[in-house]
């Protein structure tokens, strides 16, 4: 088994050297899932402990100690142009052998105008040849979390991901990869979390339909097919620490702060050729473990103002609320999806069913 795993790592390394590396490949899997985590700006790396954990830190699944949980989320971006959906199921295994989960993710934009055939080979325009297509990204995720050696202070989790991406009749691609997560519960009450996304890199293989994509006008070809048919998603590291504080008998506050690390040069506050580091923070205020108020801030970066051409710091704020009754939890989040304080806001709704609480 060890030899097989070593061979896989070597092959992954060879492929990543030989093929193209995309800085933002499979970025839809970095959005997260569950209105709780999104309202807190992703500040749940160390404190998400339910069926939504695979999208933040699969080790958090260990928090499901009995029965099963189901979840669903729907969101719409940019005035409903893009739609994002998540559905998942998680079950605690017998004899404390960990927790298993399966998740499905989709991000899609529908009714995109296809104008590639609008102009014929002689340059004539025919608007009747305009059609429409959809661009969709899908992912199926199998997750498993456990306590190594029965150590209750440590939890480890893994995601096995299968990705399918479709651009109408023009192209489609398949990918696969793994995420690794860990949680450590200190005696002081602090929780420390780490999530390594695309731990062995995620490989995507593309198939391009050149006949549908290209157009020849007056002997000149437009929209030629790209030469690179394979892309590599490099690892990303998320680190977080949190602690639950009891304010009084009814109120509790759980803040988290951490770092998101991309192993590439980006517009992050701290950016080098090797890695870029962005801080994040969020908090959840609980009332009788029934009503929740959440805030968060994330995606700090430096951007250039279009008018003044001056560099400034941009960030993405978020907020949300939640209500829990027995084993049913309904959450809502709103985030600013634009850059530099734009007016693009996205709304997220998520629902969680915990059969362990219903049967308790």
C-alpha positions as CSV (number, residue, x, y, z in Angstrom):
1,X,0.0,0.0,0.0
2,X,2.8,2.4,0.9
3,X,4.6,1.6,-2.4
4,X,1.4,2.3,-4.3
5,X,0.9,5.6,-2.6
6,X,4.5,6.6,-3.2
7,X,4.1,5.8,-6.9
8,X,1.0,7.9,-7.1
9,X,2.8,10.9,-5.5
10,X,5.7,10.5,-8.0
11,X,3.4,10.4,-11.0
12,X,1.5,13.4,-9.6
13,X,4.8,15.3,-9.4
14,X,5.8,14.4,-12.9
15,X,2.5,15.5,-14.3
16,X,2.5,18.8,-12.5
17,X,5.9,19.5,-13.9
18,X,5.0,18.5,-17.5
19,X,1.6,20.1,-17.8
20,X,0.1,23.6,-17.4
21,X,-0.6,24.9,-13.9
22,X,-3.7,27.1,-13.6
23,X,-3.8,29.6,-10.8
24,X,-7.6,29.5,-10.5
25,X,-8.4,26.0,-11.7
26,X,-11.5,24.4,-10.0
27,X,-12.0,27.6,-8.1
28,X,-15.7,26.7,-7.5
29,X,-14.6,24.1,-4.9
30,X,-13.0,26.9,-2.8
31,X,-16.3,28.8,-2.3
32,X,-17.4,26.6,0.6
33,X,-20.8,25.3,1.5
34,X,-23.4,26.1,4.2
35,X,-24.6,29.5,5.1
36,X,-23.0,29.3,8.5
37,X,-19.4,29.2,7.1
38,X,-20.1,31.7,4.4
39,X,-21.6,34.2,6.8
40,X,-18.4,33.9,8.9
41,X,-16.2,34.5,6.0
42,X,-14.9,31.0,5.9
43,X,-13.8,31.2,9.6
44,X,-14.8,27.7,10.3
45,X,-11.7,25.7,9.5
46,X,-11.4,24.7,13.2
47,X,-15.1,24.8,14.3
48,X,-17.3,23.3,11.6
49,X,-18.3,19.9,12.9
50,X,-21.2,18.7,10.8
51,X,-22.3,17.6,7.3
52,X,-20.9,20.8,5.7
53,X,-17.4,20.0,7.0
54,X,-16.0,18.4,3.7
55,X,-16.0,21.9,2.0
56,X,-14.1,23.5,4.9
57,X,-12.2,20.7,6.7
58,X,-13.2,17.1,6.4
59,X,-11.8,16.3,9.9
60,X,-14.8,18.2,11.3
61,X,-17.0,15.3,10.3
62,X,-15.9,13.6,13.5
63,X,-18.3,15.9,15.3
64,X,-21.2,13.7,14.0
65,X,-21.1,11.1,16.8
66,X,-24.4,9.3,16.1
67,X,-27.0,8.6,13.4
68,X,-26.8,10.7,10.2
69,X,-27.1,14.2,8.9
70,X,-28.3,15.6,5.5
71,X,-27.8,19.1,4.1
72,X,-28.8,21.2,1.1
73,X,-27.8,24.7,0.0
74,X,-28.8,27.0,-2.8
75,X,-27.3,30.4,-3.8
76,X,-27.4,32.7,-6.8
77,X,-24.7,35.1,-7.9
78,X,-24.8,38.4,-9.8
79,X,-28.6,38.8,-10.0
80,X,-29.2,35.1,-10.6
81,X,-26.8,34.8,-13.5
82,X,-24.9,32.0,-11.8
83,X,-26.4,29.3,-9.5
84,X,-24.6,27.3,-6.9
85,X,-26.0,24.2,-5.2
86,X,-24.7,21.7,-2.6
87,X,-26.3,18.5,-1.3
88,X,-24.7,16.1,1.2
89,X,-25.2,13.1,3.5
90,X,-23.0,12.1,6.4
91,X,-23.2,9.1,8.8
92,X,-21.4,8.1,11.9
93,X,-20.0,4.6,11.6
94,X,-20.6,2.0,14.3
95,X,-18.2,1.3,17.1
96,X,-16.7,4.8,16.8
97,X,-14.9,3.9,13.5
98,X,-15.3,7.5,12.3
99,X,-17.7,9.3,10.0
100,X,-18.4,8.8,6.3
101,X,-19.9,11.5,4.0
102,X,-20.8,12.0,0.3
103,X,-21.3,15.5,-1.2
104,X,-22.3,16.8,-4.6
105,X,-21.6,20.4,-5.8
106,X,-22.7,22.3,-8.9
107,X,-21.9,25.8,-10.1
108,X,-23.5,26.8,-13.4
109,X,-24.3,29.6,-15.7
110,X,-27.2,28.9,-18.1
111,X,-28.5,30.5,-21.3
112,X,-25.2,31.9,-22.5
113,X,-25.4,33.2,-26.1
114,X,-23.4,31.2,-28.6
115,X,-22.3,33.5,-31.5
116,X,-19.5,31.3,-32.9
117,X,-21.6,30.4,-36.0
118,X,-23.3,33.8,-36.5
119,X,-20.8,34.8,-39.2
120,X,-20.4,32.4,-42.1
121,X,-17.2,31.8,-44.0
122,X,-17.8,34.7,-46.4
123,X,-18.4,37.2,-43.5
124,X,-22.2,37.3,-43.7
125,X,-24.1,37.8,-40.5
126,X,-27.1,35.6,-39.7
127,X,-28.7,36.2,-36.3
128,X,-30.8,33.1,-36.6
129,X,-27.7,31.0,-36.0
130,X,-27.3,32.4,-32.5
131,X,-28.0,29.6,-30.0
132,X,-27.5,29.2,-26.3
133,X,-25.5,26.9,-24.0
134,X,-24.7,26.3,-20.4
135,X,-21.4,26.2,-18.5
136,X,-21.4,24.0,-15.5
137,X,-18.9,22.6,-13.0
138,X,-19.8,19.5,-10.9
139,X,-17.9,17.7,-8.2
140,X,-18.6,14.5,-6.3
141,X,-16.8,14.2,-3.0
142,X,-16.3,11.1,-0.8
143,X,-15.1,12.0,2.8
144,X,-14.0,10.1,5.8
145,X,-12.9,11.4,9.3
146,X,-11.5,9.5,12.3
147,X,-9.5,9.7,15.5
148,X,-6.1,8.2,14.9
149,X,-5.4,5.5,17.5
150,X,-8.5,6.5,19.3
151,X,-7.0,9.8,20.3
152,X,-9.9,12.1,21.1
153,X,-7.8,15.2,20.9
154,X,-6.9,14.7,17.3
155,X,-9.1,14.2,14.2
156,X,-8.0,13.5,10.6
157,X,-10.1,13.7,7.5
158,X,-9.7,13.2,3.8
159,X,-11.7,14.1,0.7
160,X,-11.6,12.1,-2.6
161,X,-12.9,14.4,-5.4
162,X,-14.1,13.6,-8.9
163,X,-14.7,16.7,-11.0
164,X,-16.7,17.2,-14.2
165,X,-16.7,20.5,-16.1
166,X,-18.8,21.2,-19.2
167,X,-18.8,24.1,-21.6
168,X,-21.8,23.4,-23.8
169,X,-20.8,21.5,-26.9
170,X,-17.4,23.2,-26.9
171,X,-15.5,21.3,-24.3
172,X,-15.7,19.0,-21.3
173,X,-13.2,17.9,-18.7
174,X,-12.7,15.4,-15.9
175,X,-10.5,15.8,-12.9
176,X,-9.6,14.0,-9.7
177,X,-7.8,14.9,-6.5
178,X,-7.6,14.7,-2.7
179,X,-7.9,17.1,0.3
180,X,-6.5,16.5,3.7
181,X,-7.7,18.0,7.0
182,X,-6.8,17.8,10.7
183,X,-8.2,19.1,14.0
184,X,-6.5,19.4,17.4
185,X,-8.5,20.0,20.6
186,X,-6.3,21.5,23.3
187,X,-7.1,21.1,27.0
188,X,-7.5,24.9,27.2
189,X,-10.5,24.8,25.0
190,X,-8.8,26.1,21.9
191,X,-9.3,24.3,18.6
192,X,-6.7,24.3,15.8
193,X,-7.6,23.3,12.3
194,X,-5.7,22.8,9.0
195,X,-7.1,22.0,5.5
196,X,-4.7,21.2,2.6
197,X,-6.8,21.4,-0.6
198,X,-5.7,19.5,-3.6
199,X,-3.0,17.9,-1.5
200,X,-1.4,15.9,-4.4
201,X,-2.5,18.5,-6.9
202,X,-5.8,18.0,-8.8
203,X,-5.5,16.9,-12.4
204,X,-8.0,17.9,-15.1
205,X,-8.2,16.3,-18.5
206,X,-10.0,18.4,-21.2
207,X,-11.6,17.3,-24.5
208,X,-12.2,20.2,-26.9
209,X,-14.7,20.0,-29.8
210,X,-12.8,22.0,-32.4
211,X,-15.6,21.8,-34.9
212,X,-18.0,23.6,-32.6
213,X,-15.5,26.0,-31.1
214,X,-13.8,27.5,-34.2
215,X,-15.1,29.7,-36.9
216,X,-13.5,30.4,-40.2
217,X,-14.2,33.9,-41.8
218,X,-12.5,34.9,-45.1
219,X,-10.0,32.1,-44.6
220,X,-9.0,33.2,-41.1
221,X,-9.7,30.9,-38.1
222,X,-11.1,32.3,-34.9
223,X,-11.4,30.6,-31.5
224,X,-8.7,28.0,-32.2
225,X,-8.6,25.1,-29.7
226,X,-6.1,25.5,-26.9
227,X,-3.0,23.3,-27.1
228,X,-2.9,22.3,-23.5
229,X,-5.5,19.6,-22.8
230,X,-4.5,19.0,-19.2
231,X,-4.4,21.5,-16.3
232,X,-3.1,21.2,-12.7
233,X,-4.7,22.7,-9.6
234,X,-2.0,23.5,-7.1
235,X,-2.5,23.0,-3.3
236,X,-3.9,25.6,-1.0
237,X,-3.6,25.6,2.8
238,X,-6.2,27.0,5.2
239,X,-5.2,27.4,8.9
240,X,-7.5,28.5,11.7
241,X,-7.9,28.6,15.5
242,X,-11.0,29.1,17.6
243,X,-12.5,28.9,21.1
244,X,-16.0,28.9,22.5
245,X,-16.6,31.5,25.2
246,X,-19.6,31.3,27.6
247,X,-20.7,34.9,28.2
248,X,-23.6,33.9,30.5
249,X,-26.2,31.1,30.8
250,X,-27.8,32.0,27.5
251,X,-25.1,33.5,25.4
252,X,-22.0,32.0,23.9
253,X,-19.4,33.5,21.5
254,X,-17.2,31.5,19.2
255,X,-14.6,33.5,17.1
256,X,-12.1,32.2,14.7
257,X,-9.1,33.7,13.0
258,X,-6.7,32.2,10.5
259,X,-4.7,32.4,7.3
260,X,-5.4,31.3,3.7
261,X,-2.2,30.4,1.8
262,X,-2.0,30.0,-1.9
263,X,1.2,28.5,-3.3
264,X,1.2,31.1,-6.2
265,X,1.7,34.8,-6.6
266,X,-1.7,36.6,-6.3
267,X,-3.1,40.0,-5.2
268,X,-3.0,39.0,-1.5
269,X,-1.7,41.3,1.1
270,X,1.5,39.2,1.5
271,X,2.5,37.8,-1.9
272,X,5.7,36.2,-3.1
273,X,6.6,33.9,-6.0
274,X,6.4,31.0,-3.6
275,X,3.2,31.7,-1.7
276,X,0.5,34.4,-1.0
277,X,-1.0,34.8,2.5
278,X,-4.5,36.3,3.3
279,X,-5.9,36.6,6.8
280,X,-9.5,36.0,7.7
281,X,-11.7,36.3,10.8
282,X,-15.3,35.6,11.8
283,X,-17.5,35.0,14.8
284,X,-20.8,33.4,15.8
285,X,-23.0,34.6,18.7
286,X,-25.3,31.9,20.0
287,X,-28.5,32.4,22.1
288,X,-29.5,29.2,23.9
289,X,-28.0,27.2,21.1
290,X,-31.2,28.1,19.1
291,X,-30.6,31.5,17.5
292,X,-27.3,32.4,15.8
293,X,-25.9,35.7,14.6
294,X,-22.7,35.6,12.5
295,X,-20.2,38.0,10.9
296,X,-17.0,37.6,8.9
297,X,-14.4,39.2,6.7
298,X,-12.2,37.5,4.1
299,X,-10.4,37.9,0.8
300,X,-8.1,40.8,1.7
301,X,-6.2,41.9,-1.4
302,X,-4.6,44.9,-3.0
303,X,-6.4,46.3,-6.1
304,X,-5.9,49.3,-8.4
305,X,-8.6,51.9,-8.5
306,X,-9.8,52.4,-12.1
307,X,-10.1,56.2,-11.8
308,X,-7.2,57.3,-9.6
309,X,-4.9,54.3,-10.5
310,X,-4.0,54.2,-6.8
311,X,-3.5,50.9,-5.0
312,X,-5.9,50.2,-2.1
313,X,-6.9,47.3,0.1
314,X,-10.1,45.5,-0.7
315,X,-11.9,42.8,1.4
316,X,-15.1,40.8,1.4
317,X,-17.5,41.2,4.3
318,X,-20.2,38.8,5.2
319,X,-23.0,38.3,7.7
320,X,-25.9,36.0,8.5
321,X,-28.3,34.4,10.9
322,X,-29.5,31.0,11.8
323,X,-32.3,29.2,13.7
324,X,-32.3,25.7,15.1
325,X,-35.2,23.7,16.3
326,X,-34.5,20.2,17.5
327,X,-32.6,18.5,14.6
328,X,-33.5,21.1,11.9
329,X,-31.3,24.1,11.2
330,X,-32.0,26.9,8.7
331,X,-29.2,29.3,7.9
332,X,-28.9,32.5,5.8
333,X,-25.8,34.4,4.7
334,X,-25.1,37.5,2.6
335,X,-21.7,38.3,1.2
336,X,-20.3,41.1,-1.0
337,X,-19.1,39.2,-4.1
338,X,-17.4,42.2,-5.8
339,X,-14.1,43.9,-5.4
340,X,-13.5,47.3,-3.8
341,X,-16.9,47.7,-2.2
342,X,-19.0,47.0,-5.2
343,X,-22.7,46.4,-5.0
344,X,-22.7,42.8,-6.0
345,X,-24.2,40.8,-3.2
346,X,-25.0,37.1,-3.0
347,X,-27.6,35.4,-0.9
348,X,-27.1,31.9,0.5
349,X,-29.7,29.6,2.1
350,X,-28.9,26.3,3.6
351,X,-30.8,23.6,5.5
352,X,-29.5,20.8,7.8
353,X,-31.3,17.8,9.2
354,X,-29.7,16.1,12.1
355,X,-31.4,12.8,12.9
356,X,-29.3,12.3,16.0
357,X,-31.1,15.2,17.7
358,X,-34.5,14.2,16.4
359,X,-34.2,10.8,17.9
360,X,-32.5,11.9,21.1
